[in-house]
Amino acid sequence: MSNLLEVVELTKFFDMGRNQRVHAVEDVSLTVAEKEIVGLVG
């Protein structure tokens, strides 16, 4: 099967102002292949 989605080493921060930063995710990788069902709860 081929991949429909591939994420490699995703890192995301949100700046909240006044030197505040929210660290959402770090170094997340995932692959979604054809005919797979994926749920994401957060």
PDB file with one MODEL, atoms N, CA, C and O in Angstrom:
MODEL        1
ATOM      1  N   MET A   1       0.838  -1.196   0.000  1.00  0.00           N
ATOM      2  CA  MET A   1       0.000   0.000   0.000  1.00  0.00           C
ATOM      3  C   MET A   1       0.877   1.251   0.000  1.00  0.00           C
ATOM      4  O   MET A   1       1.980   1.255   0.547  1.00  0.00           O
ATOM      5  N   SER A   2       0.380   2.280  -0.605  1.00  0.00           N
ATOM      6  CA  SER A   2       1.117   3.545  -0.595  1.00  0.00           C
ATOM      7  C   SER A   2       0.598   4.444   0.530  1.00  0.00           C
ATOM      8  O   SER A   2      -0.509   4.254   1.035  1.00  0.00           O
ATOM      9  N   ASN A   3       1.405   5.409   0.903  1.00  0.00           N
ATOM     10  CA  ASN A   3       1.044   6.331   1.978  1.00  0.00           C
ATOM     11  C   ASN A   3       0.202   7.481   1.447  1.00  0.00           C
ATOM     12  O   ASN A   3       0.522   8.078   0.419  1.00  0.00           O
ATOM     13  N   LEU A   4      -0.875   7.785   2.156  1.00  0.00           N
ATOM     14  CA  LEU A   4      -1.682   8.955   1.831  1.00  0.00           C
ATOM     15  C   LEU A   4      -1.179  10.187   2.563  1.00  0.00           C
ATOM     16  O   LEU A   4      -1.297  11.309   2.071  1.00  0.00           O
ATOM     17  N   LEU A   5      -0.609   9.962   3.756  1.00  0.00           N
ATOM     18  CA  LEU A   5      -0.117  11.062   4.581  1.00  0.00           C
ATOM     19  C   LEU A   5       1.115  10.595   5.332  1.00  0.00           C
ATOM     20  O   LEU A   5       1.135   9.499   5.891  1.00  0.00           O
ATOM     21  N   GLU A   6       2.141  11.430   5.340  1.00  0.00           N
ATOM     22  CA  GLU A   6       3.333  11.140   6.119  1.00  0.00           C
ATOM     23  C   GLU A   6       3.809  12.428   6.779  1.00  0.00           C
ATOM     24  O   GLU A   6       4.027  13.439   6.110  1.00  0.00           O
ATOM     25  N   VAL A   7       3.966  12.381   8.088  1.00  0.00           N
ATOM     26  CA  VAL A   7       4.465  13.512   8.866  1.00  0.00           C
ATOM     27  C   VAL A   7       5.742  13.041   9.549  1.00  0.00           C
ATOM     28  O   VAL A   7       5.765  11.984  10.181  1.00  0.00           O
ATOM     29  N   VAL A   8       6.804  13.830   9.417  1.00  0.00           N
ATOM     30  CA  VAL A   8       8.098  13.439   9.974  1.00  0.00           C
ATOM     31  C   VAL A   8       8.623  14.558  10.864  1.00  0.00           C
ATOM     32  O   VAL A   8       8.792  15.694  10.420  1.00  0.00           O
ATOM     33  N   GLU A   9       8.879  14.221  12.125  1.00  0.00           N
ATOM     34  CA  GLU A   9       9.496  15.121  13.105  1.00  0.00           C
ATOM     35  C   GLU A   9       8.768  16.461  13.240  1.00  0.00           C
ATOM     36  O   GLU A   9       9.398  17.519  13.201  1.00  0.00           O
ATOM     37  N   LEU A  10       7.469  16.415  13.394  1.00  0.00           N
ATOM     38  CA  LEU A  10       6.663  17.628  13.575  1.00  0.00           C
ATOM     39  C   LEU A  10       6.875  18.198  14.975  1.00  0.00           C
ATOM     40  O   LEU A  10       6.781  17.472  15.965  1.00  0.00           O
ATOM     41  N   THR A  11       7.158  19.484  15.054  1.00  0.00           N
ATOM     42  CA  THR A  11       7.270  20.205  16.320  1.00  0.00           C
ATOM     43  C   THR A  11       6.465  21.488  16.190  1.00  0.00           C
ATOM     44  O   THR A  11       6.568  22.193  15.186  1.00  0.00           O
ATOM     45  N   LYS A  12       5.656  21.795  17.217  1.00  0.00           N
ATOM     46  CA  LYS A  12       4.813  22.994  17.159  1.00  0.00           C
ATOM     47  C   LYS A  12       4.783  23.683  18.516  1.00  0.00           C
ATOM     48  O   LYS A  12       4.524  23.057  19.544  1.00  0.00           O
ATOM     49  N   PHE A  13       5.055  24.989  18.497  1.00  0.00           N
ATOM     50  CA  PHE A  13       4.949  25.853  19.665  1.00  0.00           C
ATOM     51  C   PHE A  13       3.940  26.944  19.349  1.00  0.00           C
ATOM     52  O   PHE A  13       3.778  27.324  18.189  1.00  0.00           O
ATOM     53  N   PHE A  14       3.262  27.450  20.367  1.00  0.00           N
ATOM     54  CA  PHE A  14       2.372  28.591  20.213  1.00  0.00           C
ATOM     55  C   PHE A  14       2.877  29.709  21.108  1.00  0.00           C
ATOM     56  O   PHE A  14       3.030  29.517  22.314  1.00  0.00           O
ATOM     57  N   ASP A  15       3.137  30.879  20.529  1.00  0.00           N
ATOM     58  CA  ASP A  15       3.549  32.044  21.306  1.00  0.00           C
ATOM     59  C   ASP A  15       2.316  32.691  21.913  1.00  0.00           C
ATOM     60  O   ASP A  15       1.359  33.012  21.208  1.00  0.00           O
ATOM     61  N   MET A  16       2.345  32.881  23.234  1.00  0.00           N
ATOM     62  CA  MET A  16       1.209  33.436  23.957  1.00  0.00           C
ATOM     63  C   MET A  16       1.459  34.877  24.399  1.00  0.00           C
ATOM     64  O   MET A  16       0.646  35.457  25.118  1.00  0.00           O
ATOM     65  N   GLY A  17       2.571  35.448  23.974  1.00  0.00           N
ATOM     66  CA  GLY A  17       2.891  36.819  24.343  1.00  0.00           C
ATOM     67  C   GLY A  17       3.661  36.886  25.645  1.00  0.00           C
ATOM     68  O   GLY A  17       3.651  35.950  26.444  1.00  0.00           O
ATOM     69  N   ARG A  18       4.327  38.009  25.843  1.00  0.00           N
ATOM     70  CA  ARG A  18       5.095  38.254  27.070  1.00  0.00           C
ATOM     71  C   ARG A  18       5.995  37.085  27.460  1.00  0.00           C
ATOM     72  O   ARG A  18       5.979  36.623  28.601  1.00  0.00           O
ATOM     73  N   ASN A  19       6.773  36.621  26.498  1.00  0.00           N
ATOM     74  CA  ASN A  19       7.746  35.545  26.731  1.00  0.00           C
ATOM     75  C   ASN A  19       7.117  34.231  27.178  1.00  0.00           C
ATOM     76  O   ASN A  19       7.788  33.407  27.799  1.00  0.00           O
ATOM     77  N   GLN A  20       5.844  34.025  26.875  1.00  0.00           N
ATOM     78  CA  GLN A  20       5.190  32.753  27.186  1.00  0.00           C
ATOM     79  C   GLN A  20       5.036  31.952  25.902  1.00  0.00           C
ATOM     80  O   GLN A  20       4.649  32.483  24.861  1.00  0.00           O
ATOM     81  N   ARG A  21       5.344  30.674  25.997  1.00  0.00           N
ATOM     82  CA  ARG A  21       5.268  29.801  24.836  1.00  0.00           C
ATOM     83  C   ARG A  21       4.680  28.458  25.265  1.00  0.00           C
ATOM     84  O   ARG A  21       5.122  27.870  26.252  1.00  0.00           O
ATOM     85  N   VAL A  22       3.693  27.981  24.532  1.00  0.00           N
ATOM     86  CA  VAL A  22       3.083  26.682  24.806  1.00  0.00           C
ATOM     87  C   VAL A  22       3.702  25.661  23.859  1.00  0.00           C
ATOM     88  O   VAL A  22       3.723  25.848  22.643  1.00  0.00           O
ATOM     89  N   HIS A  23       4.196  24.594  24.436  1.00  0.00           N
ATOM     90  CA  HIS A  23       4.829  23.525  23.673  1.00  0.00           C
ATOM     91  C   HIS A  23       3.753  22.485  23.372  1.00  0.00           C
ATOM     92  O   HIS A  23       3.375  21.716  24.256  1.00  0.00           O
ATOM     93  N   ALA A  24       3.257  22.453  22.137  1.00  0.00           N
ATOM     94  CA  ALA A  24       2.142  21.579  21.767  1.00  0.00           C
ATOM     95  C   ALA A  24       2.606  20.150  21.479  1.00  0.00           C
ATOM     96  O   ALA A  24       2.114  19.207  22.100  1.00  0.00           O
ATOM     97  N   VAL A  25       3.531  19.981  20.561  1.00  0.00           N
ATOM     98  CA  VAL A  25       4.076  18.659  20.233  1.00  0.00           C
ATOM     99  C   VAL A  25       5.554  18.793  19.894  1.00  0.00           C
ATOM    100  O   VAL A  25       6.018  19.859  19.490  1.00  0.00           O
ATOM    101  N   GLU A  26       6.286  17.693  20.063  1.00  0.00           N
ATOM    102  CA  GLU A  26       7.703  17.699  19.710  1.00  0.00           C
ATOM    103  C   GLU A  26       8.082  16.366  19.090  1.00  0.00           C
ATOM    104  O   GLU A  26       7.832  15.303  19.657  1.00  0.00           O
ATOM    105  N   ASP A  27       8.689  16.444  17.920  1.00  0.00           N
ATOM    106  CA  ASP A  27       9.261  15.287  17.234  1.00  0.00           C
ATOM    107  C   ASP A  27       8.235  14.172  17.002  1.00  0.00           C
ATOM    108  O   ASP A  27       8.522  13.004  17.262  1.00  0.00           O
ATOM    109  N   VAL A  28       7.049  14.526  16.518  1.00  0.00           N
ATOM    110  CA  VAL A  28       5.993  13.553  16.238  1.00  0.00           C
ATOM    111  C   VAL A  28       6.078  13.133  14.776  1.00  0.00           C
ATOM    112  O   VAL A  28       6.156  13.973  13.879  1.00  0.00           O
ATOM    113  N   SER A  29       6.062  11.829  14.551  1.00  0.00           N
ATOM    114  CA  SER A  29       6.055  11.289  13.194  1.00  0.00           C
ATOM    115  C   SER A  29       4.911  10.292  13.075  1.00  0.00           C
ATOM    116  O   SER A  29       4.634   9.542  14.011  1.00  0.00           O
ATOM    117  N   LEU A  30       4.244  10.285  11.918  1.00  0.00           N
ATOM    118  CA  LEU A  30       3.188   9.307  11.679  1.00  0.00           C
ATOM    119  C   LEU A  30       3.004   9.102  10.190  1.00  0.00           C
ATOM    120  O   LEU A  30       3.344   9.959   9.375  1.00  0.00           O
ATOM    121  N   THR A  31       2.454   7.939   9.856  1.00  0.00           N
ATOM    122  CA  THR A  31       2.163   7.596   8.472  1.00  0.00           C
ATOM    123  C   THR A  31       0.760   7.019   8.412  1.00  0.00           C
ATOM    124  O   THR A  31       0.394   6.181   9.236  1.00  0.00           O
ATOM    125  N   VAL A  32      -0.022   7.461   7.444  1.00  0.00           N
ATOM    126  CA  VAL A  32      -1.357   6.922   7.209  1.00  0.00           C
ATOM    127  C   VAL A  32      -1.347   6.309   5.812  1.00  0.00           C
ATOM    128  O   VAL A  32      -1.117   6.995   4.816  1.00  0.00           O
ATOM    129  N   ALA A  33      -1.601   5.009   5.761  1.00  0.00           N
ATOM    130  CA  ALA A  33      -1.602   4.295   4.483  1.00  0.00           C
ATOM    131  C   ALA A  33      -3.009   4.267   3.899  1.00  0.00           C
ATOM    132  O   ALA A  33      -3.985   4.592   4.577  1.00  0.00           O
ATOM    133  N   GLU A  34      -3.097   3.876   2.638  1.00  0.00           N
ATOM    134  CA  GLU A  34      -4.398   3.717   1.988  1.00  0.00           C
ATOM    135  C   GLU A  34      -5.253   2.736   2.786  1.00  0.00           C
ATOM    136  O   GLU A  34      -4.737   1.765   3.340  1.00  0.00           O
ATOM    137  N   LYS A  35      -6.541   2.988   2.841  1.00  0.00           N
ATOM    138  CA  LYS A  35      -7.543   2.131   3.479  1.00  0.00           C
ATOM    139  C   LYS A  35      -7.406   2.046   4.994  1.00  0.00           C
ATOM    140  O   LYS A  35      -8.075   1.217   5.612  1.00  0.00           O
ATOM    141  N   GLU A  36      -6.570   2.865   5.613  1.00  0.00           N
ATOM    142  CA  GLU A  36      -6.485   2.919   7.071  1.00  0.00           C
ATOM    143  C   GLU A  36      -7.479   3.943   7.590  1.00  0.00           C
ATOM    144  O   GLU A  36      -7.773   4.937   6.925  1.00  0.00           O
ATOM    145  N   ILE A  37      -7.987   3.689   8.775  1.00  0.00           N
ATOM    146  CA  ILE A  37      -8.866   4.631   9.462  1.00  0.00           C
ATOM    147  C   ILE A  37      -8.099   5.138  10.675  1.00  0.00           C
ATOM    148  O   ILE A  37      -7.582   4.351  11.468  1.00  0.00           O
ATOM    149  N   VAL A  38      -8.029   6.455  10.812  1.00  0.00           N
ATOM    150  CA  VAL A  38      -7.248   7.056  11.888  1.00  0.00           C
ATOM    151  C   VAL A  38      -8.118   8.026  12.663  1.00  0.00           C
ATOM    152  O   VAL A  38      -8.846   8.827  12.077  1.00  0.00           O
ATOM    153  N   GLY A  39      -8.040   7.951  13.990  1.00  0.00           N
ATOM    154  CA  GLY A  39      -8.715   8.912  14.853  1.00  0.00           C
ATOM    155  C   GLY A  39      -7.683   9.612  15.716  1.00  0.00           C
ATOM    156  O   GLY A  39      -6.746   8.986  16.210  1.00  0.00           O
ATOM    157  N   LEU A  40      -7.857  10.895  15.891  1.00  0.00           N
ATOM    158  CA  LEU A  40      -6.928  11.678  16.705  1.00  0.00           C
ATOM    159  C   LEU A  40      -7.731  12.392  17.775  1.00  0.00           C
ATOM    160  O   LEU A  40      -8.631  13.174  17.469  1.00  0.00           O
ATOM    161  N   VAL A  41      -7.405  12.122  19.027  1.00  0.00           N
ATOM    162  CA  VAL A  41      -8.101  12.730  20.153  1.00  0.00           C
ATOM    163  C   VAL A  41      -7.087  13.568  20.909  1.00  0.00           C
ATOM    164  O   VAL A  41      -5.984  13.105  21.199  1.00  0.00           O
ATOM    165  N   GLY A  42      -7.457  14.792  21.225  1.00  0.00           N
ATOM    166  CA  GLY A  42      -6.468  15.628  21.890  1.00  0.00           C
ATOM    167  C   GLY A  42      -7.011  16.548  22.891  1.00  0.00           C
ATOM    168  O   GLY A  42      -6.258  17.299  23.511  1.00  0.00           O
TER     169      GLY A  42
ENDMDL
END
